[in-house]
Amino acid sequence: MHKKRFKISNLIIYIILILVALLVIAPLALMVMTALKDNLEFMKSPLSLPSKLNFNGFISVFTEHNFMMYLGNSLFVTLISLAISLAVSITLSYALCRYRGKWINRLYFYFLAGMIIPIRLGVLFLNDMLNALGLLNSLWGLICIYTAMSIPFSMYIMSGYVKMIPKELDEAAIIDGCGTVRIIAQVILPLIRPAIATVAIYNFMPIWNDVYFPLIFIFDESKKTFMLHVTMFFGQYSKDYNLIFSALTFAAAVSLIFYAFGSRQLVKGLTAGAIKG
């Protein structure tokens, strides 16, 4: 009787997981199908499979719309923002977990406030600040915003991992002649690889897909990001759905590839820790 209940419960779990998977996959499948249709076929039957594969949208995106320039801008902003955010967050997490004092706790809650207060509420102050720093209409201005936006969550996740690392490892490294920088690089970093992968995946998506800040702070055509350029395909009186969904399919593919790579790194970090431990 117990085994029968167990099997039924497993079946229910599998059914729920399949339904959730379908809910996630369905919009992606619809996006890819639309990218492979021409506009007339999409208007006639938006939910049907394409009668003939049409790659004109992808060809147009890659060849006729300064694809490499916009892609390069997006990759530059996203990767530099992630690199700076990870470097600052790792160092900050180590300092907050290893040092003691009232100001440490206050600083910790100060950064946590960044997770609670939406950065978009301060868009007017950001505009004034970037203008004063000469970073308005600059990719480096976007990098500053995305870095500041990513640090609170990154610090919160990494602090939890750093706290689980015994301080005796730091003391042993100090005895061997290591300074703080070498301790972080050679002792802490290898042990928090799962946290680094998690933070990188979590922060990549909103930075890569963001349109809000580039739309407000970028004016020159040569400095637009890829996703901001995609919005230009939406005309007031007409829309090229084939072109739009081709660009969105490519953008989603980049996110999925990064997620797949980060997931493998996450598994590697977890299994390496289990084997060593």
Salt bridges, closest charged atoms under 4 A:
ASP170 OD2 - ARG98 NE 2.74
ASP210 OD1 - ARG120 NH2 3.53
ASP220 OD2 - LYS223 NZ 3.95
GLU221 OE1 - LYS224 NZ 2.93
